[in-house]
Amino acid sequence: MRDFTDGFLDDFTPSALYTAERYIGDLPDDCSFMLELSKKLHDDPGCGKHWSDGSVVHDCLQPYRTSAGAGVNAIRSDILEFLDSPDIREHLEGIGYEPTTPEAAFIVDHSNEKTLQQKIEAWQKILENMPNCAMSRRYGTFNIPNFHVFLRDVIRWERKKIARFKQPGKHMYFFEDKTGSPPESGCNYGPYTSYEKCFEAIWNVLEEENPTSVEVTRRPINPDDGHYAADKLLLNAKGETMDCQLRCIDKEREGEDPTFAFELMWFDIPTPFHAGDIICCHGDPSDPILLLNMQTWTTQRVIDELPPSTYRECASKKADDLLRHHRQNGDTSDMYAYGCQIEYPLEYPVYIGEPSCFLLDMEYCRTPLKPEARILYGVRAYLDGNLGLDSLIALSSLFELQALVKKKAERFEGEDGGLKTRYPELFDDTIAPPARFKTKRS
């Protein structure tokens, strides 16, 4: 061997070549991945170079991963339930996808529909049923030498945050109805001297509103040095905690939040989507996207998915390099989709947007598109090779004009509603011209 790492943040350290000896015996949990790595190195000695130059990371072992027993299979469906997108969940179930330990923990963390208690219970199941491993990427600045220890820290931290938020002290509590988007209320209620009093008041004040999302805010009564940071706790319709963010915590005494590490992770989790699919972010069909590219696609995948064009040529040239970079140094900001979407329908009917949908939030758009968004159907026909570029441009102008006419007609009817009753022919082209009768004036 030329070098080895001890799992800490140091750079690779040269090994003592002539004092090394073959290791026999059982490996500790945090080194069990070495058995799989050993098999991979024997099957493909050249992969060692890829490991050392950073082009592959912990998940490079996925094709060589051995079954961890019935325990993992028993909780696989439970883990996939934390995927908010029903389309991705169904796809992974259909292909029998087995997430690695870090992937499973990541999927649990990024659910927006499960309670914090459900996440804690799922992380505990992962600890009890899935194998340990290590993670290292981002030029060595992000390192988890023992993933089980990391998960235990995450569980302790989440429980600590809830306890600290509810702990009596020199704080005031407020709440706000966050139901709807944007929030319906926009009004803070409070202050209350304790979390218990605030919680009780929520269901008294909002009894007839049937809130589905309530945000509780905690502020210090006497903030130090003008520091007005607020702690936040989000509740669902049942009063269960969905999320808790502490901004006033004493980091020297309490330590750093370990959950930030989830934002520094990147995974190539399979999805069922293809270029030309009209998708949306989970629960938001009002903002459809026509998928063009994903940050998890290889050069060959881009070529297979897109018709010949300047866009395909540019995207395919850099796809493999980007994918290699993401595997070593990517984070959640590199897990998005690119595509066409209607940003300003009257000025820019087709807008090539920045990444606009997180990979795990993607789902098929199943609602009819609004008139100004129907051009996305045209882009899809173009990608399928059934519509020429000149026709696509013509359709773009047509849909823009149709949307403009509809909006102006609706505005006119709203401002001069009486005309529709007195002169229905103004708004209905099936009505024949009426006869004119004039009454003589005396």
Secondary structure as the mmCIF struct_conf table of DSSP 4:
data_model
#
loop_
_struct_conf.conf_type_id
_struct_conf.id
_struct_conf.beg_label_comp_id
_struct_conf.beg_label_asym_id
_struct_conf.beg_label_seq_id
_struct_conf.end_label_comp_id
_struct_conf.end_label_asym_id
_struct_conf.end_label_seq_id
STRN STRN1 ASP A 3 PHE A 4
BEND BEND1 GLY A 7 ASP A 10
HELX_LH_PP_P HELX_LH_PP_P1 ASP A 11 PHE A 12
STRN STRN2 THR A 13 PRO A 14
HELX_RH_3T_P HELX_RH_3T_P1 LEU A 17 THR A 19
BEND BEND2 GLY A 25 GLY A 25
HELX_LH_PP_P HELX_LH_PP_P2 ASP A 26 PRO A 28
HELX_RH_3T_P HELX_RH_3T_P2 ASP A 29 CYS A 31
TURN_TY1_P TURN_TY1_P1 SER A 32 SER A 32
HELX_RH_AL_P HELX_RH_AL_P1 PHE A 33 ASP A 43
TURN_TY1_P TURN_TY1_P2 PRO A 45 GLY A 46
HELX_RH_AL_P HELX_RH_AL_P2 CYS A 47 SER A 52
TURN_TY1_P TURN_TY1_P3 ASP A 53 GLY A 54
BEND BEND3 SER A 55 SER A 55
HELX_RH_3T_P HELX_RH_3T_P3 HIS A 58 TYR A 64
HELX_LH_PP_P HELX_LH_PP_P3 ARG A 65 SER A 67
HELX_RH_AL_P HELX_RH_AL_P3 ALA A 70 LEU A 80
TURN_TY1_P TURN_TY1_P4 GLU A 81 PHE A 82
BEND BEND4 ASP A 84 ASP A 84
HELX_RH_AL_P HELX_RH_AL_P4 PRO A 86 GLY A 94
TURN_TY1_P TURN_TY1_P5 ILE A 95 GLY A 96
HELX_RH_AL_P HELX_RH_AL_P5 THR A 101 ASP A 109
TURN_TY1_P TURN_TY1_P6 HIS A 110 HIS A 110
BEND BEND5 ASN A 112 LYS A 114
HELX_RH_AL_P HELX_RH_AL_P6 LEU A 116 ASN A 129
BEND BEND6 MET A 130 MET A 130
STRN STRN3 MET A 135 ARG A 137
TURN_TY1_P TURN_TY1_P7 ARG A 138 THR A 141
STRN STRN4 PHE A 142 ILE A 144
BEND BEND7 PRO A 145 PRO A 145
HELX_RH_AL_P HELX_RH_AL_P7 PHE A 147 LYS A 166
BEND BEND8 GLN A 167 GLN A 167
BEND BEND9 GLY A 169 LYS A 170
STRN STRN5 HIS A 171 ASP A 177
TURN_TY1_P TURN_TY1_P8 GLY A 180 PRO A 183
BEND BEND10 GLU A 184 GLU A 184
STRN STRN6 ASN A 188 TYR A 192
BEND BEND11 THR A 193 SER A 194
HELX_RH_AL_P HELX_RH_AL_P8 TYR A 195 VAL A 205
TURN_TY1_P TURN_TY1_P9 LEU A 206 GLU A 209
BEND BEND12 THR A 212 THR A 212
STRN STRN7 SER A 213 PRO A 220
BEND BEND13 ILE A 221 ASN A 222
HELX_RH_3T_P HELX_RH_3T_P4 ASP A 224 GLY A 226
STRN STRN8 ASP A 231 ASN A 236
TURN_TY1_P TURN_TY1_P10 ALA A 237 LYS A 238
BEND BEND14 GLY A 239 GLY A 239
STRN STRN9 THR A 241 GLN A 245
BEND BEND15 ARG A 247 CYS A 248
HELX_RH_AL_P HELX_RH_AL_P9 LYS A 251 GLU A 254
HELX_RH_3T_P HELX_RH_3T_P5 PRO A 258 LEU A 264
TURN_TY1_P TURN_TY1_P11 ALA A 275 GLY A 276
STRN STRN10 ILE A 278 CYS A 281
TURN_TY1_P TURN_TY1_P12 HIS A 282 GLY A 283
STRN STRN11 ASP A 284 MET A 294
TURN_TY1_P TURN_TY1_P13 GLN A 295 THR A 296
HELX_RH_AL_P HELX_RH_AL_P10 THR A 299 GLU A 305
BEND BEND16 LEU A 306 LEU A 306
BEND BEND17 PRO A 308 SER A 309
HELX_RH_AL_P HELX_RH_AL_P11 THR A 310 ASN A 329
HELX_RH_3T_P HELX_RH_3T_P6 THR A 332 ASP A 334
STRN STRN12 TYR A 336 GLN A 341
BEND BEND18 GLU A 343 GLU A 343
STRN STRN13 TYR A 344 TYR A 344
TURN_TY1_P TURN_TY1_P14 PRO A 345 GLU A 347
STRN STRN14 TYR A 348 TYR A 348
BEND BEND19 PRO A 349 VAL A 350
STRN STRN15 TYR A 351 ILE A 352
HELX_LH_PP_P HELX_LH_PP_P4 GLY A 353 GLY A 353
BEND BEND20 GLU A 354 GLU A 354
HELX_LH_PP_P HELX_LH_PP_P5 PRO A 355 PRO A 355
STRN STRN16 CYS A 357 PHE A 358
HELX_RH_3T_P HELX_RH_3T_P7 LEU A 359 ASP A 361
STRN STRN17 MET A 362 TYR A 364
BEND BEND21 THR A 367 THR A 367
HELX_LH_PP_P HELX_LH_PP_P6 PRO A 368 LYS A 370
HELX_RH_3T_P HELX_RH_3T_P8 PRO A 371 ALA A 373
TURN_TY1_P TURN_TY1_P15 ARG A 374 ARG A 374
HELX_RH_AL_P HELX_RH_AL_P12 ILE A 375 LEU A 383
TURN_TY1_P TURN_TY1_P16 ASP A 384 GLY A 385
BEND BEND22 ASN A 386 LEU A 387
HELX_RH_AL_P HELX_RH_AL_P13 LEU A 389 GLU A 415
BEND BEND23 ASP A 416 ASP A 416
HELX_RH_AL_P HELX_RH_AL_P14 GLY A 417 ARG A 422
HELX_RH_3T_P HELX_RH_3T_P9 PRO A 424 LEU A 426
TURN_TY1_P TURN_TY1_P17 PHE A 427 PHE A 427
TURN_TY1_P TURN_TY1_P18 ASP A 429 THR A 430
BEND BEND24 ILE A 431 ILE A 431
HELX_LH_PP_P HELX_LH_PP_P7 ALA A 432 ARG A 436
HELX_LH_PP_P HELX_LH_PP_P8 THR A 439 ARG A 441
#
